[in-house]
């Protein structure tokens, strides 16, 4: 157990990594929590100061320090910006695991975290709850209940308000065939991970992904026993749960011979590529985890590496302006930014626009928007304003958390700009299906807040 003088002995933040920080401050302007809160202790540099002080026994690991570690979105923008190459992601990951083991939270916090980590990483549990969520929306409760819950517990209010519009048809069990053949000559054999939240709340992305892969010559394998990638618990220090889910995922793909394992959500993809680290202490799974991660690619990363070999058609009878939103764990975690843009530019008539402050986190950050709703709200509004001010007719987002966050604050502004995953746009272009809900943005949407 941790004492008042520091971390416990189970993988504390590395002093060697801490010492690589030269306190230059390059990370400050890139850090979303620092930009919203404006306090040094809520910046990467300030948190590293605190990690060092705890390591040295100068301060204890208590709620005073935990609040500053909790304010971190884990967006990794500071890792990209750091001229010294400080692996802040390793530091904050180790610190959050220490907090989870050694710090007692309040009853409300334990309740909220319990709901999150015992529900969201388990698709079948989500499916049992989903009809009640649909009824909650159908009865109109979402118009007033989030505000009421928010007075009791801001995280509960945030969860109640973030729920995207649901159709009852998408809540019904939709089993996938284990193997779907390629259209035409088989060029590749790939596995597809369906995700947890996405397969229920936005199944159209998985459907489009499978159609696109089959169209370009992929035989698609979807293991029926696959579960959660472990991203949500891993990002919040729930190490034991993350390790269990990672082993489950590895085992579900173990007996298939695949050219690649593909994922269409950036937060999931980053975690899947980190399995070697997550299971580094497991002698049975260490090498399996490393081999698994070497096969993982984001679906856009994969498609950008191959010749699509199929024609793409315009999505509208006039040029279509699209703004691509960089998800943090795509651009900073996986270093994928050019590939999605290359794919979108292959669609005839697409005019790609770039938002101001493109790398700023949208505030979703896994479950951060539930656990730190005030900061997440500021970031969500800023992100949506920047996207709308490009004047684009369509927003492209490659992460389910970002999509839900962006849609929430589009609804707040009553902005009628649709959000699609890039693979959905490719799917429409391959099938020669014009987008139906595209219009020119209203002038009111272009006014800066």
C-alpha positions in Angstrom: 0.0 0.0 0.0 1.1 3.6 -0.6 2.1 5.6 2.4 2.1 9.3 3.1 5.7 9.4 1.7 5.1 8.2 -1.8 3.9 5.6 -4.3 3.8 1.8 -3.7 6.4 -0.4 -5.2 4.3 -1.8 -8.1 5.5 0.1 -11.1 5.6 3.7 -9.8 6.2 6.5 -12.3 9.8 6.0 -13.5 12.2 8.5 -12.0 14.4 8.1 -15.1 11.5 9.3 -17.3 10.6 12.1 -14.8 14.2 13.3 -15.0 14.1 13.7 -18.8 11.7 16.7 -18.3 13.7 19.9 -18.4 10.7 22.0 -17.4 10.8 24.1 -20.6 7.0 24.6 -20.8 6.6 23.7 -24.4 3.8 21.4 -23.3 1.7 24.2 -21.6 0.0 25.7 -24.7 -0.8 22.2 -26.1 -2.4 20.9 -22.9 -6.2 21.2 -23.0 -6.7 21.1 -19.2 -4.1 23.8 -18.7 -5.8 26.0 -21.3 -9.2 25.6 -19.6 -8.1 25.7 -16.0 -5.0 27.9 -16.3 -3.2 26.4 -13.3 0.4 25.0 -13.4 -0.5 21.9 -11.4 -3.1 21.0 -14.1 -0.4 21.0 -16.8 2.0 18.1 -17.8 4.9 20.0 -16.3 3.0 20.6 -13.1 1.9 17.0 -12.8 5.5 15.8 -13.4 6.6 18.1 -10.5 4.1 16.4 -8.3 5.1 12.9 -9.4 8.7 13.7 -8.6 7.7 15.1 -5.2 5.7 12.0 -4.4 8.6 9.8 -5.5 11.0 11.7 -3.3 8.7 11.5 -0.3 8.2 15.3 -0.2 4.4 15.1 -0.5 1.8 12.3 -0.2 -0.5 10.7 -2.7 -3.8 12.2 -1.5 -6.9 13.9 -2.9 -5.1 17.2 -3.2 -2.7 15.8 -5.8 -5.2 13.3 -7.2 -7.5 16.2 -8.4 -4.7 17.4 -10.6 -3.9 14.0 -12.1 -7.7 13.5 -12.6 -7.8 16.7 -14.6 -5.5 15.2 -17.3 -7.4 14.1 -20.4 -4.6 11.7 -21.5 -4.7 13.3 -25.0 -0.9 12.9 -25.5 -0.6 16.3 -27.1 2.3 17.1 -24.7 4.1 13.9 -25.9 4.0 15.2 -29.5 5.1 18.7 -28.4 7.9 17.8 -26.0 11.4 18.6 -27.5 13.0 16.3 -24.8 10.9 13.3 -25.7 9.4 12.9 -22.2 7.1 9.8 -22.2 4.4 11.6 -20.2 1.9 8.9 -21.3 3.9 6.3 -19.4 4.0 8.6 -16.3 0.3 9.4 -16.1 -0.6 5.8 -16.8 1.6 4.6 -13.9 0.2 7.3 -11.7 -3.4 6.5 -12.3 -2.8 2.9 -11.5 -1.3 4.0 -8.2 -4.3 6.2 -7.5 -6.7 3.3 -8.3 -5.0 1.0 -5.8 -4.2 3.4 -3.0 -6.6 6.3 -2.8 -10.1 6.1 -1.4 -12.6 8.2 -3.4 -15.9 9.6 -2.3 -19.1 7.5 -2.4 -20.4 9.3 -5.4 -17.2 8.9 -7.3 -17.1 5.2 -6.6 -20.7 4.9 -7.8 -20.0 6.7 -11.1 -16.8 4.8 -11.7 -18.5 1.5 -10.8 -21.3 2.2 -13.3 -18.8 3.1 -16.0 -16.3 0.3 -15.6 -18.9 -2.4 -15.0 -21.1 -1.4 -17.9 -19.3 0.3 -20.9 -16.6 -2.3 -21.5 -19.2 -5.1 -21.7 -21.3 -5.0 -24.9 -23.8 -7.5 -23.8 -24.5 -5.6 -20.6 -24.9 -2.5 -22.6 -27.4 -4.2 -24.8 -29.6 -5.2 -21.8 -29.6 -1.5 -20.7 -30.1 0.0 -24.1 -33.9 -0.5 -24.3 -34.3 1.5 -21.1 -32.1 4.3 -22.6 -34.3 4.3 -25.7 -37.4 4.6 -23.6 -35.7 7.4 -21.6 -35.3 9.3 -24.8 -38.7 8.4 -26.2 -40.4 9.7 -23.1 -38.6 13.0 -23.4 -36.8 12.7 -20.2 -33.5 13.7 -21.7 -34.8 17.3 -22.0 -34.9 17.7 -18.2 -33.3 14.8 -16.3 -29.6 15.7 -17.1 -30.1 19.1 -15.4 -31.7 17.5 -12.4 -29.1 14.8 -12.1 -26.3 17.4 -12.6 -27.3 19.2 -9.4 -26.9 15.9 -7.5 -23.8 14.6 -9.3 -22.3 16.4 -12.4 -20.9 13.2 -13.8 -24.3 11.5 -13.7 -25.8 14.6 -15.4 -23.1 14.4 -18.0 -23.8 10.8 -18.8 -27.6 11.4 -19.0 -27.0 14.3 -21.4 -24.5 12.8 -23.7 -26.6 9.9 -25.0 -26.9 10.1 -28.8 -30.3 9.7 -30.5 -31.2 6.0 -30.5 -33.3 3.9 -32.9 -35.0 0.9 -31.5 -33.9 -1.2 -34.5 -30.2 -0.8 -33.6 -30.7 -2.1 -30.1 -31.8 -5.5 -31.3 -29.2 -8.3 -31.4 -27.3 -8.1 -34.7 -25.0 -11.1 -34.8 -22.3 -11.0 -37.5 -21.2 -14.0 -39.6 -17.8 -15.2 -38.4 -16.3 -15.0 -41.9 -17.5 -12.8 -44.8 -16.0 -13.4 -48.2 -14.2 -10.8 -50.3 -16.0 -9.4 -53.3 -14.1 -10.7 -56.3 -10.5 -12.0 -55.9 -9.4 -12.3 -52.3 -6.3 -10.1 -51.7 -6.2 -10.0 -47.9 -7.6 -11.8 -44.9 -8.3 -9.4 -42.1 -9.9 -9.5 -38.6 -12.3 -6.7 -37.5 -12.8 -5.5 -34.0 -16.3 -4.2 -33.4 -15.8 -2.2 -30.3 -18.2 -1.9 -27.3 -20.1 1.4 -27.4 -19.8 1.8 -31.2 -21.4 -1.5 -32.0 -24.5 -0.4 -30.1 -24.7 3.3 -30.5 -23.3 3.7 -34.0 -23.4 0.3 -35.7 -23.4 1.9 -39.1 -19.7 2.5 -38.8 -19.0 -1.2 -38.5 -21.4 -2.0 -41.3 -19.6 0.5 -43.6 -16.2 -0.8 -42.5 -17.0 -4.4 -43.5 -18.5 -3.4 -46.8 -15.5 -1.3 -47.7 -13.0 -4.0 -46.8 -14.9 -6.7 -48.7 -15.2 -4.3 -51.7 -11.4 -3.9 -51.8 -10.8 -7.6 -51.8 -10.6 -8.5 -48.1 -12.0 -11.6 -46.5 -13.3 -10.3 -43.2 -13.1 -12.4 -40.0 -15.2 -11.3 -37.0 -14.6 -13.5 -34.0 -18.0 -13.9 -32.2 -16.4 -14.0 -28.7 -14.5 -10.7 -29.0 -15.1 -8.2 -26.2 -13.7 -4.9 -25.2 -10.2 -3.6 -26.2 -9.5 -2.5 -22.6 -9.1 1.2 -23.5 -11.6 2.6 -21.0 -10.1 0.9 -17.9 -6.5 1.2 -19.1 -6.8 5.0 -19.4 -8.1 5.3 -15.9 -5.7 3.1 -14.1 -8.0 0.0 -13.8 -5.0 -2.2 -14.6 -6.4 -5.6 -13.5 -9.6 -5.2 -15.5 -7.6 -3.9 -18.6 -5.3 -6.9 -18.4 -8.2 -9.3 -18.2 -9.9 -7.7 -21.2 -6.7 -7.7 -23.2 -6.2 -11.4 -22.7 -9.8 -12.0 -23.7 -9.2 -10.1 -27.0 -6.0 -11.9 -27.8 -7.6 -15.3 -27.2 -10.6 -14.4 -29.4 -8.2 -13.9 -32.4 -5.7 -16.5 -31.5 -6.7 -19.3 -34.0 -7.1 -17.2 -37.1 -4.4 -16.7 -39.7 -4.8 -13.0 -40.6 -2.8 -10.4 -42.6 -4.0 -7.6 -40.2 -6.4 -6.9 -37.3 -8.3 -3.8 -38.0 -10.0 -1.3 -35.8 -12.1 1.8 -36.7 -11.9 3.7 -33.4 -8.8 5.6 -32.5 -8.9 5.2 -28.7 -9.3 1.5 -29.1 -6.6 1.3 -31.7 -4.0 3.0 -29.5 -4.7 0.6 -26.6 -4.6 -2.5 -28.9 -1.2 -1.4 -30.1 -0.1 -1.1 -26.4 -0.9 -4.7 -25.4 2.8 -5.6 -25.1 3.1 -2.9 -22.4 -0.2 -3.8 -20.7 0.8 -7.5 -20.4 4.5 -7.0 -20.0 4.5 -8.8 -16.6 2.5 -11.8 -17.8 4.9 -14.6 -18.8 2.1 -16.5 -20.5 0.7 -13.6 -22.6 3.7 -11.3 -23.0 4.9 -12.6 -26.4 1.3 -13.2 -27.6 0.4 -9.6 -26.7 3.4 -8.2 -28.7 2.6 -10.4 -31.7 -1.1 -9.3 -31.5 -0.2 -5.6 -31.4 2.1 -5.9 -34.4 -0.9 -7.0 -36.5 -3.2 -4.1 -35.4 -3.8 -1.3 -37.8 -6.4 1.4 -37.9 -8.7 0.7 -40.9 -7.7 4.0 -42.5 -4.0 3.2 -42.0 -4.6 -0.1 -43.7 -6.6 1.3 -46.6 -4.1 4.1 -47.3 -1.4 1.5 -47.7 -3.2 -0.5 -50.4 -4.5 0.2 -53.9 -8.3 0.4 -53.3 -8.9 -1.1 -56.8 -12.5 0.1 -57.0 -13.9 3.3 -58.4 -15.1 6.1 -56.1 -18.1 8.3 -57.1 -19.0 11.9 -55.9 -21.1 12.2 -52.8 -23.0 15.2 -54.1 -23.8 16.8 -57.4 -21.7 19.8 -56.3 -18.3 20.0 -54.6 -18.7 18.8 -51.0 -16.7 20.5 -48.2 -15.5 18.1 -45.5 -13.5 18.9 -42.3 -11.6 16.1 -40.8 -11.4 16.1 -37.0 -8.1 14.7 -35.6 -8.8 12.4 -32.7 -6.1 12.6 -30.0 -5.2 8.9 -29.9 -5.0 8.9 -33.6 -2.8 11.9 -34.2 -0.7 11.8 -31.0 -1.0 8.1 -29.9 -0.7 6.4 -33.3 0.8 9.2 -35.3 -1.9 8.9 -38.0 -3.0 12.1 -39.6 -2.1 12.1 -43.3 -3.7 8.8 -44.2 -7.4 9.8 -43.5 -6.9 12.9 -45.5 -5.4 11.0 -48.4 -8.4 8.7 -48.4 -10.9 11.5 -48.3 -9.2 13.3 -51.1 -9.6 10.2 -53.3 -13.4 10.8 -53.3 -14.3 13.0 -56.4 -15.7 16.4 -55.5 -14.5 16.4 -51.8 -12.9 19.7 -50.7 -11.0 19.1 -47.5 -10.9 21.9 -45.0 -8.8 22.3 -41.9 -10.0 23.7 -38.6 -8.3 26.2 -36.4 -6.4 24.5 -33.5 -7.0 21.1 -35.2 -5.0 19.1 -32.5 -7.0 20.5 -29.6 -8.8 17.7 -27.7 -12.6 17.7 -28.1 -13.0 16.8 -24.4 -14.4 13.3 -24.8 -11.1 11.4 -23.9 -12.8 8.1 -23.2 -14.9 8.7 -20.1 -13.3 12.0 -19.2 -16.4 13.9 -20.3 -18.3 12.0 -17.6 -15.7 12.2 -14.9 -14.7 15.9 -15.5 -17.8 17.3 -17.2 -17.1 21.0 -16.7 -13.7 21.0 -18.4 -15.0 18.6 -21.1 -17.9 21.0 -21.8 -15.6 23.9 -22.4 -13.4 21.8 -24.8 -16.4 20.4 -26.6 -17.9 23.8 -27.3 -14.5 25.1 -28.5 -14.0 22.1 -30.8 -17.4 22.4 -32.3 -17.0 26.1 -32.9 -13.7 25.6 -34.7 -15.2 22.8 -36.9 -18.3 24.9 -37.8 -16.2 28.0 -38.6 -14.6 26.1 -41.5 -18.0 26.3 -43.2 -17.7 22.6 -44.0 -20.9 20.7 -44.9 -19.7 17.5 -43.3 -17.6 16.6 -40.3 -15.4 13.4 -40.5 -14.5 11.9 -37.2 -12.8 8.5 -36.7 -13.5 7.9 -33.0 -16.9 7.1 -31.4 -16.1 9.1 -28.3 -15.3 12.2 -30.4 -18.3 11.7 -32.5 -20.7 11.6 -29.5 -19.0 14.6 -28.0 -19.2 16.6 -31.2 -22.8 15.7 -31.9 -23.8 16.7 -28.4 -22.5 20.2 -28.8 -23.8 20.5 -32.4 -27.2 19.8 -31.0 -26.7 22.5 -28.3 -26.1 25.0 -31.2 -28.9 23.4 -33.3 -26.3 23.1 -36.0 -27.4 20.7 -38.8 -24.0 19.5 -39.9 -23.7 15.7 -40.0 -20.8 13.7 -38.6 -19.5 10.6 -40.4 -16.7 8.3 -39.9 -14.3 8.6 -43.0 -15.0 4.9 -43.8 -18.7 5.7 -44.1 -17.9 8.4 -46.7 -15.8 5.9 -48.6 -18.6 3.3 -48.4 -21.1 5.8 -49.8 -18.7 6.8 -52.6 -18.0 3.1 -53.5 -21.7 2.3 -53.7 -22.5 5.5 -55.6 -24.9 6.7 -53.0 -25.0 10.5 -52.5 -25.3 11.8 -49.0 -28.9 12.7 -48.2 -28.6 15.1 -45.2 -26.0 17.6 -46.5 -26.8 21.3 -46.7 -24.9 24.5 -46.6 -24.2 25.6 -43.0 -26.3 28.5 -41.7 -24.7 31.8 -41.2 -25.5 31.6 -37.4 -23.2 28.6 -37.2 -20.2 30.6 -38.5 -20.3 33.3 -35.9 -17.6 32.8 -33.3 -18.8 32.4 -29.7 
